Amino acid sequence: MKKKILKLYKKKIITPIGVMIAMATDEAICVLDFLDQTTWYRDQAEVLLRLEAKDMEQENALLLELEKQLKEYFAKERKEFTLPITLVGTPFQEEVWKVLQTIPYGETRTYKEQAIAVGNPKGVRAVANTNSKNRLSIIVPCHRVIGSNGTLTGYAGGLSRKEFLLNLEKSNS
């Protein structure tokens, strides 16, 4: 029986903190990255490879709904995203990203707390490295993870964006 090839749709979304690129299959969102980040090219290639998908260079209904939900998030009308997502990574990466999803809106955790939650208290660097590979910015809220001393550290989208997102959520909590 011939295996069905997944279609990977794509859309640019303008946000107050920059243009983002979103990608989705017919079933779920799998990438939301800042377009000015060079990592999105790598993310797209890896997602296409891991999902054995074909790049469609067009949008779909899920991406239009994501754009709507992002606008609501930035307008302080939405605190959580209700779209299906697909985490595309190693089992460890996927576990780390699942833990990120448990951090409530408007709150933060340290990398150490996240490492403990993953069951690897000594794996702070591994957790931080995995957070930097998060392909679903904002939806999987790696921006909510801070340094042990409370400082903003490590955000692939840039610390100014991380600060913006944390301030947005804090002012709406």
Secondary structure, DSSP 8 states (H G I E B T S, - for coil): -----EEEEEEEEEETTEEEEEEE-SS-EEEEEETT-THHHHHHHHHHHHHTEEE--S--HHHHHHHHHHHHHHTTS-SS--S-B---S-HHHHHHHHHHTTS-TT--EEHHHHHHHHT-TT-HHHHHHHHTT-SBTTTS-GGGEE-TTS-----TT-HHHHHHHHHHHHTT-
